[in-house]
Amino acid sequence: MYYAHLSRLMTVTGNGSISVEPNIAHIQLEVVTENTQLSQAQQENADKMNQVIRALTQLGIPNEDIQTTAFNIQPMYDFADGKQTFRGYEVVNTITVQFKGIDQTGTVIDTAIQNGVNRVSNIQFTIENEQVYYQRALSAALINASEKAQTIARTMQLNLDPIPVKIVEIMNESPIAYKTFAAVEASATTPIEPGQIVIRAAVETQFRY
């Protein structure tokens, strides 16, 4: 039987990436208080957190961009010589602050610490309009796949149809730049370098030849 007229398929993966400077910061701040009396630990915590929120709003951060994300109370014990001794209660109130102008990240952290925050859990940097940049990366991935297919065809002396017969987008998670650390006191200005976020796209394509 004669099968020369039948086309064959070439499967190629294309990758594209765009580097973007982030413009939105998300900071997780905690006020931790301890006391043998639970009511006192709670009151001290509430007073400090209210002071922190007032200070952050004075920096220009709207109240709707300051959200409580966790509130925990737990008893604490000391262990010595096989004995458990009650030490008091720990109250942890956690807020997440979101703002633009990431060059102010250090100032926000220092202000929060100066007003009662004694733990900075983590910082996330993201970007607005991520889909705009993703579309650019996706276009680059398609071009990359086409160039790969053409290179293979030239090398193998194949008669390639340049229009792919199948394109499958390979989904990736949204890119977020993280920084995680604990802070207990403010410096002159806490240095924060957000770096860049790399937005990637990938496709799997098939070409006839």
DRENGU-687891 format. One record per atom (N, C-alpha, C): atom name; x negated, y negated, z negated; residue in one letter; residue number from 0. Coordinates in nm, 3 decimals. Example, Ala and Ser with C-alpha at 12.3 -4.5 7.8 and 13.67 -1.06 7.14 Angstrom:
<pts>
 atom       u       v       w rest  nr
    N  -1.319   0.569  -0.780    A   0
   CA  -1.230   0.450  -0.780    A   0
    C  -1.320   0.330  -0.780    A   0
    N  -1.285   0.225  -0.708    S   1
   CA  -1.367   0.106  -0.714    S   1
    C  -1.290  -0.003  -0.787    S   1
</pts>
This chain:
<pts>
 atom       u       v       w rest  nr
    N  -0.085   0.120   0.000    M   0
   CA   0.000   0.000   0.000    M   0
    C  -0.088  -0.124   0.000    M   0
    N  -0.035  -0.236   0.051    Y   1
   CA  -0.112  -0.358   0.068    Y   1
    C  -0.058  -0.464  -0.029    Y   1
    N  -0.147  -0.512  -0.123    Y   2
   CA  -0.103  -0.606  -0.225    Y   2
    C  -0.177  -0.740  -0.216    Y   2
    N  -0.251  -0.765  -0.111    A   3
   CA  -0.335  -0.884  -0.103    A   3
    C  -0.251  -1.013  -0.108    A   3
    N  -0.123  -1.003  -0.063    H   4
   CA  -0.041  -1.124  -0.060    H   4
    C   0.007  -1.165  -0.198    H   4
    N  -0.004  -1.075  -0.295    L   5
   CA   0.045  -1.104  -0.430    L   5
    C  -0.052  -1.196  -0.503    L   5
    N   0.002  -1.297  -0.571    S   6
   CA  -0.084  -1.389  -0.646    S   6
    C  -0.118  -1.329  -0.782    S   6
    N  -0.230  -1.376  -0.835    R   7
   CA  -0.273  -1.335  -0.968    R   7
    C  -0.273  -1.456  -1.059    R   7
    N  -0.273  -1.433  -1.189    L   8
   CA  -0.262  -1.541  -1.287    L   8
    C  -0.392  -1.559  -1.364    L   8
    N  -0.428  -1.684  -1.384    M   9
   CA  -0.542  -1.720  -1.466    M   9
    C  -0.487  -1.796  -1.589    M   9
    N  -0.523  -1.750  -1.709    T  10
   CA  -0.478  -1.816  -1.832    T  10
    C  -0.593  -1.897  -1.891    T  10
    N  -0.567  -2.025  -1.914    V  11
   CA  -0.670  -2.117  -1.963    V  11
    C  -0.614  -2.199  -2.078    V  11
    N  -0.695  -2.218  -2.181    T  12
   CA  -0.657  -2.303  -2.294    T  12
    C  -0.725  -2.439  -2.282    T  12
    N  -0.648  -2.544  -2.301    G  13
   CA  -0.703  -2.680  -2.295    G  13
    C  -0.694  -2.747  -2.431    G  13
    N  -0.794  -2.829  -2.464    N  14
   CA  -0.798  -2.899  -2.592    N  14
    C  -0.823  -3.047  -2.570    N  14
    N  -0.759  -3.129  -2.651    G  15
   CA  -0.779  -3.273  -2.645    G  15
    C  -0.775  -3.332  -2.784    G  15
    N  -0.847  -3.440  -2.807    S  16
   CA  -0.848  -3.502  -2.939    S  16
    C  -0.865  -3.653  -2.927    S  16
    N  -0.806  -3.724  -3.022    I  17
   CA  -0.816  -3.870  -3.030    I  17
    C  -0.855  -3.906  -3.173    I  17
    N  -0.958  -3.988  -3.189    S  18
   CA  -1.000  -4.035  -3.322    S  18
    C  -0.936  -4.171  -3.348    S  18
    N  -0.870  -4.182  -3.463    V  19
   CA  -0.796  -4.304  -3.496    V  19
    C  -0.827  -4.344  -3.639    V  19
    N  -0.841  -4.475  -3.660    E  20
   CA  -0.858  -4.524  -3.796    E  20
    C  -0.723  -4.525  -3.866    E  20
    N  -0.711  -4.465  -3.985    P  21
   CA  -0.582  -4.465  -4.056    P  21
    C  -0.545  -4.605  -4.102    P  21
    N  -0.414  -4.628  -4.119    N  22
   CA  -0.370  -4.760  -4.165    N  22
    C  -0.269  -4.754  -4.279    N  22
    N  -0.244  -4.635  -4.332    I  23
   CA  -0.154  -4.621  -4.446    I  23
    C  -0.224  -4.537  -4.553    I  23
    N  -0.220  -4.585  -4.676    A  24
   CA  -0.279  -4.512  -4.789    A  24
    C  -0.168  -4.465  -4.882    A  24
    N  -0.184  -4.343  -4.934    H  25
   CA  -0.095  -4.288  -5.036    H  25
    C  -0.185  -4.251  -5.155    H  25
    N  -0.161  -4.313  -5.269    I  26
   CA  -0.244  -4.288  -5.387    I  26
    C  -0.157  -4.230  -5.497    I  26
    N  -0.203  -4.123  -5.559    Q  27
   CA  -0.132  -4.061  -5.671    Q  27
    C  -0.200  -4.105  -5.800    Q  27
    N  -0.125  -4.173  -5.886    L  28
   CA  -0.177  -4.230  -6.010    L  28
    C  -0.105  -4.168  -6.129    L  28
    N  -0.180  -4.144  -6.237    E  29
   CA  -0.122  -4.081  -6.356    E  29
    C  -0.155  -4.160  -6.482    E  29
    N  -0.056  -4.171  -6.568    V  30
   CA  -0.077  -4.221  -6.703    V  30
    C  -0.061  -4.103  -6.798    V  30
    N  -0.167  -4.075  -6.873    V  31
   CA  -0.168  -3.961  -6.966    V  31
    C  -0.180  -4.016  -7.107    V  31
    N  -0.086  -3.980  -7.193    T  32
   CA  -0.091  -4.022  -7.334    T  32
    C  -0.079  -3.901  -7.425    T  32
    N  -0.139  -3.911  -7.543    E  33
   CA  -0.136  -3.803  -7.642    E  33
    C  -0.100  -3.860  -7.779    E  33
    N  -0.019  -3.783  -7.854    N  34
   CA   0.015  -3.824  -7.989    N  34
    C   0.075  -3.704  -8.060    N  34
    N   0.060  -3.702  -8.192    T  35
   CA   0.119  -3.593  -8.269    T  35
    C   0.271  -3.605  -8.272    T  35
    N   0.322  -3.727  -8.250    Q  36
   CA   0.465  -3.750  -8.244    Q  36
    C   0.507  -3.766  -8.097    Q  36
    N   0.598  -3.681  -8.053    L  37
   CA   0.639  -3.683  -7.913    L  37
    C   0.700  -3.817  -7.874    L  37
    N   0.783  -3.873  -7.960    S  38
   CA   0.848  -4.000  -7.926    S  38
    C   0.745  -4.111  -7.906    S  38
    N   0.640  -4.111  -7.987    Q  39
   CA   0.536  -4.212  -7.974    Q  39
    C   0.456  -4.193  -7.845    Q  39
    N   0.427  -4.067  -7.812    A  40
   CA   0.355  -4.039  -7.688    A  40
    C   0.437  -4.083  -7.567    A  40
    N   0.569  -4.059  -7.573    Q  41
   CA   0.656  -4.100  -7.463    Q  41
    C   0.665  -4.252  -7.452    Q  41
    N   0.680  -4.319  -7.567    Q  42
   CA   0.693  -4.464  -7.565    Q  42
    C   0.566  -4.532  -7.515    Q  42
    N   0.452  -4.483  -7.563    E  43
   CA   0.324  -4.539  -7.518    E  43
    C   0.308  -4.518  -7.367    E  43
    N   0.348  -4.401  -7.321    N  44
   CA   0.336  -4.372  -7.179    N  44
    C   0.425  -4.464  -7.096    N  44
    N   0.549  -4.481  -7.142    A  45
   CA   0.643  -4.567  -7.069    A  45
    C   0.594  -4.711  -7.064    A  45
    N   0.542  -4.761  -7.177    D  46
   CA   0.491  -4.898  -7.181    D  46
    C   0.376  -4.917  -7.082    D  46
    N   0.284  -4.821  -7.081    K  47
   CA   0.169  -4.833  -6.990    K  47
    C   0.211  -4.823  -6.844    K  47
    N   0.302  -4.731  -6.815    M  48
   CA   0.344  -4.715  -6.675    M  48
    C   0.420  -4.837  -6.627    M  48
    N   0.504  -4.894  -6.711    N  49
   CA   0.574  -5.016  -6.673    N  49
    C   0.476  -5.129  -6.643    N  49
    N   0.370  -5.136  -6.722    Q  50
   CA   0.268  -5.238  -6.700    Q  50
    C   0.196  -5.214  -6.567    Q  50
    N   0.168  -5.086  -6.538    V  51
   CA   0.103  -5.051  -6.411    V  51
    C   0.190  -5.092  -6.293    V  51
    N   0.318  -5.060  -6.300    I  52
   CA   0.409  -5.092  -6.189    I  52
    C   0.420  -5.242  -6.170    I  52
    N   0.429  -5.317  -6.280    R  53
   CA   0.434  -5.464  -6.268    R  53
    C   0.309  -5.518  -6.199    R  53
    N   0.194  -5.464  -6.236    A  54
   CA   0.068  -5.510  -6.177    A  54
    C   0.062  -5.476  -6.029    A  54
    N   0.112  -5.359  -5.990    L  55
   CA   0.110  -5.319  -5.849    L  55
    C   0.204  -5.405  -5.766    L  55
    N   0.320  -5.437  -5.821    T  56
   CA   0.413  -5.523  -5.747    T  56
    C   0.356  -5.664  -5.731    T  56
    N   0.277  -5.708  -5.829    Q  57
   CA   0.213  -5.839  -5.819    Q  57
    C   0.108  -5.841  -5.708    Q  57
    N   0.058  -5.724  -5.671    L  58
   CA  -0.034  -5.715  -5.557    L  58
    C   0.039  -5.720  -5.423    L  58
    N   0.172  -5.717  -5.429    G  59
   CA   0.250  -5.723  -5.307    G  59
    C   0.307  -5.590  -5.261    G  59
    N   0.295  -5.485  -5.343    I  60
   CA   0.350  -5.354  -5.308    I  60
    C   0.497  -5.350  -5.350    I  60
    N   0.590  -5.329  -5.257    P  61
   CA   0.733  -5.326  -5.291    P  61
    C   0.766  -5.211  -5.385    P  61
    N   0.869  -5.231  -5.467    N  62
   CA   0.911  -5.126  -5.561    N  62
    C   0.949  -4.997  -5.489    N  62
    N   1.006  -5.008  -5.368    E  63
   CA   1.049  -4.887  -5.297    E  63
    C   0.931  -4.803  -5.249    E  63
    N   0.810  -4.862  -5.250    D  64
   CA   0.691  -4.787  -5.211    D  64
    C   0.614  -4.734  -5.332    D  64
    N   0.676  -4.743  -5.450    I  65
   CA   0.620  -4.686  -5.573    I  65
    C   0.720  -4.586  -5.625    I  65
    N   0.687  -4.459  -5.620    Q  66
   CA   0.782  -4.353  -5.655    Q  66
    C   0.726  -4.261  -5.763    Q  66
    N   0.812  -4.226  -5.859    T  67
   CA   0.774  -4.126  -5.958    T  67
    C   0.778  -3.988  -5.893    T  67
    N   0.668  -3.916  -5.901    T  68
   CA   0.662  -3.784  -5.836    T  68
    C   0.652  -3.670  -5.936    T  68
    N   0.621  -3.701  -6.063    A  69
   CA   0.615  -3.594  -6.164    A  69
    C   0.618  -3.657  -6.303    A  69
    N   0.678  -3.584  -6.397    F  70
   CA   0.678  -3.624  -6.537    F  70
    C   0.674  -3.497  -6.620    F  70
    N   0.565  -3.479  -6.695    N  71
   CA   0.545  -3.355  -6.769    N  71
    C   0.513  -3.382  -6.916    N  71
    N   0.570  -3.296  -7.002    I  72
   CA   0.541  -3.300  -7.146    I  72
    C   0.498  -3.160  -7.187    I  72
    N   0.386  -3.150  -7.257    Q  73
   CA   0.344  -3.019  -7.304    Q  73
    C   0.271  -3.031  -7.438    Q  73
    N   0.293  -2.934  -7.526    P  74
   CA   0.220  -2.933  -7.653    P  74
    C   0.075  -2.892  -7.631    P  74
    N  -0.012  -2.941  -7.718    M  75
   CA  -0.155  -2.910  -7.707    M  75
    C  -0.199  -2.842  -7.836    M  75
    N  -0.291  -2.745  -7.821    Y  76
   CA  -0.341  -2.668  -7.934    Y  76
    C  -0.492  -2.659  -7.929    Y  76
    N  -0.552  -2.653  -8.046    D  77
   CA  -0.694  -2.623  -8.058    D  77
    C  -0.708  -2.478  -8.103    D  77
    N  -0.809  -2.410  -8.052    F  78
   CA  -0.832  -2.271  -8.088    F  78
    C  -0.971  -2.258  -8.150    F  78
    N  -0.975  -2.211  -8.273    A  79
   CA  -1.102  -2.192  -8.344    A  79
    C  -1.090  -2.076  -8.440    A  79
    N  -1.191  -1.989  -8.434    D  80
   CA  -1.194  -1.871  -8.523    D  80
    C  -1.067  -1.789  -8.513    D  80
    N  -1.017  -1.780  -8.391    G  81
   CA  -0.898  -1.698  -8.370    G  81
    C  -0.769  -1.761  -8.415    G  81
    N  -0.774  -1.888  -8.457    K  82
   CA  -0.654  -1.955  -8.506    K  82
    C  -0.611  -2.064  -8.408    K  82
    N  -0.482  -2.081  -8.400    Q  83
   CA  -0.423  -2.183  -8.313    Q  83
    C  -0.371  -2.297  -8.398    Q  83
    N  -0.421  -2.417  -8.370    T  84
   CA  -0.380  -2.534  -8.447    T  84
    C  -0.315  -2.636  -8.355    T  84
    N  -0.197  -2.679  -8.393    F  85
   CA  -0.125  -2.779  -8.312    F  85
    C  -0.198  -2.913  -8.317    F  85
    N  -0.225  -2.970  -8.199    R  86
   CA  -0.298  -3.096  -8.192    R  86
    C  -0.209  -3.214  -8.158    R  86
    N  -0.098  -3.191  -8.092    G  87
   CA  -0.009  -3.299  -8.054    G  87
    C   0.055  -3.272  -7.920    G  87
    N   0.112  -3.376  -7.863    Y  88
   CA   0.180  -3.365  -7.735    Y  88
    C   0.107  -3.449  -7.629    Y  88
    N   0.107  -3.397  -7.509    E  89
   CA   0.053  -3.471  -7.395    E  89
    C   0.168  -3.504  -7.300    E  89
    N   0.178  -3.631  -7.264    V  90
   CA   0.280  -3.677  -7.171    V  90
    C   0.209  -3.729  -7.046    V  90
    N   0.247  -3.678  -6.930    V  91
   CA   0.186  -3.717  -6.803    V  91
    C   0.295  -3.770  -6.711    V  91
    N   0.279  -3.897  -6.672    N  92
   CA   0.373  -3.960  -6.579    N  92
    C   0.296  -3.991  -6.451    N  92
    N   0.345  -3.938  -6.338    T  93
   CA   0.274  -3.951  -6.211    T  93
    C   0.357  -4.032  -6.112    T  93
    N   0.293  -4.131  -6.050    I  94
   CA   0.358  -4.206  -5.944    I  94
    C   0.274  -4.196  -5.818    I  94
    N   0.340  -4.211  -5.703    T  95
   CA   0.271  -4.218  -5.575    T  95
    C   0.298  -4.355  -5.515    T  95
    N   0.190  -4.422  -5.477    V  96
   CA   0.198  -4.557  -5.422    V  96
    C   0.160  -4.551  -5.274    V  96
    N   0.243  -4.611  -5.192    Q  97
   CA   0.215  -4.616  -5.047    Q  97
    C   0.202  -4.761  -5.004    Q  97
    N   0.100  -4.791  -4.924    F  98
   CA   0.084  -4.927  -4.876    F  98
    C  -0.001  -4.930  -4.751    F  98
    N   0.019  -5.035  -4.674    K  99
   CA  -0.065  -5.060  -4.557    K  99
    C  -0.183  -5.147  -4.599    K  99
    N  -0.277  -5.162  -4.508    G 100
   CA  -0.395  -5.241  -4.541    G 100
    C  -0.488  -5.162  -4.632    G 100
    N  -0.542  -5.053  -4.577    I 101
   CA  -0.619  -4.961  -4.660    I 101
    C  -0.750  -5.020  -4.710    I 101
    N  -0.786  -5.138  -4.660    D 102
   CA  -0.904  -5.204  -4.715    D 102
    C  -0.880  -5.251  -4.858    D 102
    N  -0.753  -5.248  -4.901    Q 103
   CA  -0.719  -5.286  -5.038    Q 103
    C  -0.711  -5.166  -5.132    Q 103
    N  -0.747  -5.049  -5.083    T 104
   CA  -0.735  -4.928  -5.165    T 104
    C  -0.814  -4.939  -5.295    T 104
    N  -0.937  -4.985  -5.287    G 105
   CA  -1.018  -4.999  -5.407    G 105
    C  -0.957  -5.095  -5.506    G 105
    N  -0.902  -5.206  -5.458    T 106
   CA  -0.838  -5.305  -5.545    T 106
    C  -0.716  -5.246  -5.613    T 106
    N  -0.637  -5.169  -5.538    V 107
   CA  -0.517  -5.105  -5.596    V 107
    C  -0.558  -5.009  -5.708    V 107
    N  -0.660  -4.928  -5.683    I 108
   CA  -0.705  -4.832  -5.785    I 108
    C  -0.755  -4.905  -5.908    I 108
    N  -0.837  -5.007  -5.889    D 109
   CA  -0.893  -5.080  -6.003    D 109
    C  -0.783  -5.149  -6.084    D 109
    N  -0.687  -5.208  -6.015    T 110
   CA  -0.577  -5.275  -6.084    T 110
    C  -0.497  -5.175  -6.167    T 110
    N  -0.471  -5.058  -6.108    A 111
   CA  -0.394  -4.955  -6.179    A 111
    C  -0.468  -4.909  -6.304    A 111
    N  -0.599  -4.887  -6.293    I 112
   CA  -0.678  -4.841  -6.406    I 112
    C  -0.685  -4.948  -6.516    I 112
    N  -0.703  -5.071  -6.475    Q 113
   CA  -0.710  -5.180  -6.572    Q 113
    C  -0.581  -5.196  -6.651    Q 113
    N  -0.470  -5.149  -6.594    N 114
   CA  -0.340  -5.166  -6.659    N 114
    C  -0.285  -5.040  -6.722    N 114
    N  -0.365  -4.934  -6.729    G 115
   CA  -0.320  -4.817  -6.805    G 115
    C  -0.334  -4.682  -6.738    G 115
    N  -0.356  -4.678  -6.607    V 116
   CA  -0.376  -4.549  -6.540    V 116
    C  -0.509  -4.489  -6.585    V 116
    N  -0.508  -4.363  -6.622    N 117
   CA  -0.633  -4.298  -6.661    N 117
    C  -0.663  -4.172  -6.580    N 117
    N  -0.590  -4.155  -6.470    R 118
   CA  -0.623  -4.044  -6.379    R 118
    C  -0.573  -4.078  -6.238    R 118
    N  -0.664  -4.069  -6.141    V 119
   CA  -0.627  -4.085  -6.000    V 119
    C  -0.638  -3.946  -5.938    V 119
    N  -0.523  -3.887  -5.909    S 120
   CA  -0.521  -3.747  -5.867    S 120
    C  -0.578  -3.728  -5.728    S 120
    N  -0.527  -3.802  -5.632    N 121
   CA  -0.580  -3.790  -5.495    N 121
    C  -0.537  -3.909  -5.412    N 121
    N  -0.601  -3.924  -5.299    I 122
   CA  -0.569  -4.028  -5.203    I 122
    C  -0.551  -3.961  -5.067    I 122
    N  -0.446  -4.001  -4.997    Q 123
   CA  -0.424  -3.953  -4.861    Q 123
    C  -0.420  -4.073  -4.768    Q 123
    N  -0.483  -4.058  -4.652    F 124
   CA  -0.478  -4.162  -4.550    F 124
    C  -0.406  -4.107  -4.428    F 124
    N  -0.306  -4.181  -4.382    T 125
   CA  -0.230  -4.138  -4.265    T 125
    C  -0.222  -4.256  -4.167    T 125
    N  -0.145  -4.237  -4.061    I 126
   CA  -0.137  -4.340  -3.957    I 126
    C   0.007  -4.354  -3.910    I 126
    N   0.044  -4.477  -3.879    E 127
   CA   0.174  -4.503  -3.820    E 127
    C   0.176  -4.457  -3.674    E 127
    N   0.295  -4.428  -3.626    N 128
   CA   0.314  -4.394  -3.484    N 128
    C   0.220  -4.282  -3.439    N 128
    N   0.210  -4.180  -3.521    E 129
   CA   0.119  -4.071  -3.489    E 129
    C   0.151  -4.006  -3.355    E 129
    N   0.281  -4.001  -3.319    Q 130
   CA   0.320  -3.935  -3.195    Q 130
    C   0.261  -4.004  -3.072    Q 130
    N   0.241  -4.136  -3.079    V 131
   CA   0.181  -4.208  -2.967    V 131
    C   0.040  -4.153  -2.939    V 131
    N  -0.036  -4.134  -3.046    Y 132
   CA  -0.173  -4.084  -3.031    Y 132
    C  -0.172  -3.936  -2.996    Y 132
    N  -0.074  -3.863  -3.049    Y 133
   CA  -0.066  -3.720  -3.015    Y 133
    C  -0.039  -3.701  -2.866    Y 133
    N   0.047  -3.787  -2.808    Q 134
   CA   0.076  -3.775  -2.665    Q 134
    C  -0.052  -3.796  -2.583    Q 134
    N  -0.137  -3.887  -2.628    R 135
   CA  -0.264  -3.909  -2.557    R 135
    C  -0.352  -3.784  -2.567    R 135
    N  -0.356  -3.725  -2.687    A 136
   CA  -0.436  -3.604  -2.704    A 136
    C  -0.380  -3.490  -2.621    A 136
    N  -0.247  -3.483  -2.612    L 137
   CA  -0.183  -3.378  -2.532    L 137
    C  -0.217  -3.394  -2.384    L 137
    N  -0.215  -3.517  -2.336    S 138
   CA  -0.253  -3.542  -2.197    S 138
    C  -0.397  -3.500  -2.171    S 138
    N  -0.486  -3.531  -2.266    A 139
   CA  -0.626  -3.492  -2.253    A 139
    C  -0.640  -3.340  -2.252    A 139
    N  -0.557  -3.270  -2.330    A 140
   CA  -0.561  -3.124  -2.334    A 140
    C  -0.520  -3.064  -2.200    A 140
    N  -0.419  -3.123  -2.136    L 141
   CA  -0.375  -3.074  -2.005    L 141
    C  -0.483  -3.096  -1.899    L 141
    N  -0.546  -3.212  -1.904    I 142
   CA  -0.656  -3.239  -1.810    I 142
    C  -0.770  -3.140  -1.832    I 142
    N  -0.800  -3.114  -1.959    N 143
   CA  -0.906  -3.020  -1.994    N 143
    C  -0.876  -2.880  -1.940    N 143
    N  -0.751  -2.837  -1.953    A 144
   CA  -0.712  -2.705  -1.903    A 144
    C  -0.726  -2.698  -1.751    A 144
    N  -0.683  -2.804  -1.683    S 145
   CA  -0.692  -2.808  -1.537    S 145
    C  -0.838  -2.805  -1.491    S 145
    N  -0.924  -2.880  -1.559    E 146
   CA  -1.066  -2.881  -1.522    E 146
    C  -1.130  -2.745  -1.544    E 146
    N  -1.093  -2.681  -1.653    K 147
   CA  -1.147  -2.546  -1.678    K 147
    C  -1.106  -2.449  -1.568    K 147
    N  -0.978  -2.454  -1.531    A 148
   CA  -0.929  -2.363  -1.427    A 148
    C  -1.001  -2.388  -1.294    A 148
    N  -1.021  -2.516  -1.260    Q 149
   CA  -1.090  -2.548  -1.135    Q 149
    C  -1.237  -2.504  -1.138    Q 149
    N  -1.300  -2.517  -1.254    T 150
   CA  -1.439  -2.472  -1.267    T 150
    C  -1.448  -2.321  -1.246    T 150
    N  -1.356  -2.248  -1.308    I 151
   CA  -1.356  -2.103  -1.293    I 151
    C  -1.332  -2.065  -1.146    I 151
    N  -1.237  -2.135  -1.083    A 152
   CA  -1.205  -2.104  -0.943    A 152
    C  -1.324  -2.131  -0.851    A 152
    N  -1.393  -2.243  -0.873    R 153
   CA  -1.509  -2.273  -0.788    R 153
    C  -1.619  -2.170  -0.808    R 153
    N  -1.643  -2.135  -0.934    T 154
   CA  -1.750  -2.039  -0.964    T 154
    C  -1.721  -1.903  -0.904    T 154
    N  -1.595  -1.862  -0.912    M 155
   CA  -1.557  -1.729  -0.863    M 155
    C  -1.508  -1.731  -0.719    M 155
    N  -1.511  -1.851  -0.657    Q 156
   CA  -1.466  -1.867  -0.519    Q 156
    C  -1.322  -1.816  -0.501    Q 156
    N  -1.236  -1.871  -0.587    L 157
   CA  -1.095  -1.833  -0.583    L 157
    C  -1.014  -1.946  -0.520    L 157
    N  -0.905  -1.909  -0.456    N 158
   CA  -0.814  -2.006  -0.396    N 158
    C  -0.709  -2.044  -0.501    N 158
    N  -0.738  -2.149  -0.580    L 159
   CA  -0.654  -2.184  -0.694    L 159
    C  -0.539  -2.276  -0.654    L 159
    N  -0.419  -2.245  -0.702    D 160
   CA  -0.307  -2.338  -0.692    D 160
    C  -0.321  -2.436  -0.809    D 160
    N  -0.343  -2.565  -0.784    P 161
   CA  -0.373  -2.660  -0.892    P 161
    C  -0.254  -2.691  -0.984    P 161
    N  -0.135  -2.651  -0.945    I 162
   CA  -0.017  -2.677  -1.029    I 162
    C   0.007  -2.556  -1.119    I 162
    N  -0.001  -2.573  -1.251    P 163
   CA   0.018  -2.457  -1.339    P 163
    C   0.162  -2.406  -1.332    P 163
    N   0.176  -2.276  -1.345    V 164
   CA   0.309  -2.215  -1.342    V 164
    C   0.366  -2.201  -1.482    V 164
    N   0.280  -2.222  -1.582    K 165
   CA   0.328  -2.210  -1.720    K 165
    C   0.241  -2.299  -1.810    K 165
    N   0.305  -2.374  -1.898    I 166
   CA   0.234  -2.456  -1.996    I 166
    C   0.300  -2.434  -2.132    I 166
    N   0.221  -2.394  -2.230    V 167
   CA   0.272  -2.372  -2.365    V 167
    C   0.195  -2.462  -2.461    V 167
    N   0.268  -2.546  -2.532    E 168
   CA   0.206  -2.635  -2.630    E 168
    C   0.172  -2.555  -2.756    E 168
    N   0.051  -2.568  -2.803    I 169
   CA   0.008  -2.501  -2.927    I 169
    C   0.018  -2.602  -3.040    I 169
    N   0.112  -2.582  -3.131    M 170
   CA   0.140  -2.680  -3.234    M 170
    C   0.035  -2.677  -3.344    M 170
    N  -0.002  -2.798  -3.390    N 171
   CA  -0.094  -2.813  -3.501    N 171
    C  -0.026  -2.890  -3.612    N 171
    N  -0.080  -2.877  -3.735    E 172
   CA  -0.027  -2.955  -3.846    E 172
    C  -0.069  -3.101  -3.830    E 172
    N   0.013  -3.190  -3.887    S 173
   CA  -0.020  -3.333  -3.882    S 173
    C  -0.150  -3.359  -3.958    S 173
    N  -0.239  -3.436  -3.899    P 174
   CA  -0.367  -3.462  -3.966    P 174
    C  -0.353  -3.563  -4.079    P 174
    N  -0.413  -3.533  -4.192    I 175
   CA  -0.417  -3.624  -4.306    I 175
    C  -0.557  -3.620  -4.364    I 175
    N  -0.611  -3.736  -4.391    A 176
   CA  -0.742  -3.744  -4.454    A 176
    C  -0.722  -3.751  -4.605    A 176
    N  -0.787  -3.660  -4.679    Y 177
   CA  -0.770  -3.653  -4.823    Y 177
    C  -0.897  -3.694  -4.896    Y 177
    N  -0.876  -3.753  -5.013    K 178
   CA  -0.983  -3.771  -5.110    K 178
    C  -0.924  -3.736  -5.245    K 178
    N  -0.995  -3.656  -5.322    T 179
   CA  -0.946  -3.615  -5.452    T 179
    C  -1.050  -3.640  -5.559    T 179
    N  -1.011  -3.709  -5.666    F 180
   CA  -1.103  -3.735  -5.774    F 180
    C  -1.026  -3.783  -5.896    F 180
    N  -1.093  -3.789  -6.011    A 181
   CA  -1.034  -3.843  -6.133    A 181
    C  -1.106  -3.971  -6.168    A 181
    N  -1.031  -4.069  -6.212    A 182
   CA  -1.090  -4.198  -6.249    A 182
    C  -1.047  -4.234  -6.389    A 182
    N  -1.140  -4.283  -6.471    V 183
   CA  -1.107  -4.317  -6.609    V 183
    C  -1.139  -4.462  -6.642    V 183
    N  -1.216  -4.529  -6.558    E 184
   CA  -1.244  -4.670  -6.581    E 184
    C  -1.275  -4.737  -6.449    E 184
    N  -1.247  -4.869  -6.446    A 185
   CA  -1.264  -4.942  -6.321    A 185
    C  -1.404  -4.997  -6.309    A 185
    N  -1.455  -4.998  -6.187    S 186
   CA  -1.581  -5.063  -6.158    S 186
    C  -1.549  -5.202  -6.104    S 186
    N  -1.650  -5.274  -6.057    A 187
   CA  -1.624  -5.406  -5.999    A 187
    C  -1.521  -5.392  -5.888    A 187
    N  -1.547  -5.304  -5.794    T 188
   CA  -1.450  -5.267  -5.692    T 188
    C  -1.480  -5.124  -5.652    T 188
    N  -1.384  -5.035  -5.672    T 189
   CA  -1.405  -4.896  -5.638    T 189
    C  -1.421  -4.882  -5.487    T 189
    N  -1.536  -4.829  -5.439    P 190
   CA  -1.556  -4.818  -5.294    P 190
    C  -1.480  -4.699  -5.237    P 190
    N  -1.401  -4.725  -5.134    I 191
   CA  -1.325  -4.620  -5.067    I 191
    C  -1.350  -4.631  -4.917    I 191
    N  -1.396  -4.523  -4.856    E 192
   CA  -1.420  -4.519  -4.712    E 192
    C  -1.324  -4.418  -4.649    E 192
    N  -1.218  -4.465  -4.585    P 193
   CA  -1.120  -4.373  -4.529    P 193
    C  -1.167  -4.294  -4.408    P 193
    N  -1.269  -4.346  -4.337    G 194
   CA  -1.317  -4.276  -4.218    G 194
    C  -1.214  -4.278  -4.107    G 194
    N  -1.210  -4.173  -4.027    Q 195
   CA  -1.116  -4.164  -3.916    Q 195
    C  -1.037  -4.035  -3.922    Q 195
    N  -0.919  -4.040  -3.866    I 196
   CA  -0.835  -3.922  -3.853    I 196
    C  -0.847  -3.871  -3.709    I 196
    N  -0.868  -3.744  -3.694    V 197
   CA  -0.876  -3.684  -3.560    V 197
    C  -0.744  -3.614  -3.531    V 197
    N  -0.676  -3.660  -3.429    I 198
   CA  -0.549  -3.601  -3.386    I 198
    C  -0.578  -3.509  -3.269    I 198
    N  -0.542  -3.384  -3.285    R 199
   CA  -0.575  -3.282  -3.184    R 199
    C  -0.450  -3.225  -3.119    R 199
    N  -0.466  -3.183  -2.996    A 200
   CA  -0.359  -3.116  -2.922    A 200
    C  -0.420  -3.001  -2.844    A 200
    N  -0.342  -2.898  -2.822    A 201
   CA  -0.391  -2.783  -2.745    A 201
    C  -0.276  -2.724  -2.663    A 201
    N  -0.310  -2.673  -2.546    V 202
   CA  -0.211  -2.610  -2.459    V 202
    C  -0.268  -2.481  -2.402    V 202
    N  -0.180  -2.389  -2.374    E 203
   CA  -0.219  -2.267  -2.300    E 203
    C  -0.149  -2.274  -2.164    E 203
    N  -0.227  -2.264  -2.060    T 204
   CA  -0.171  -2.279  -1.924    T 204
    C  -0.201  -2.155  -1.840    T 204
    N  -0.119  -2.139  -1.738    Q 205
   CA  -0.142  -2.031  -1.642    Q 205
    C  -0.138  -2.088  -1.500    Q 205
    N  -0.237  -2.049  -1.421    F 206
   CA  -0.248  -2.092  -1.281    F 206
    C  -0.245  -1.970  -1.190    F 206
    N  -0.186  -1.987  -1.073    R 207
   CA  -0.190  -1.881  -0.973    R 207
    C  -0.314  -1.897  -0.884    R 207
    N  -0.368  -1.785  -0.843    Y 208
   CA  -0.480  -1.789  -0.746    Y 208
    C  -0.472  -1.667  -0.656    Y 208
</pts>
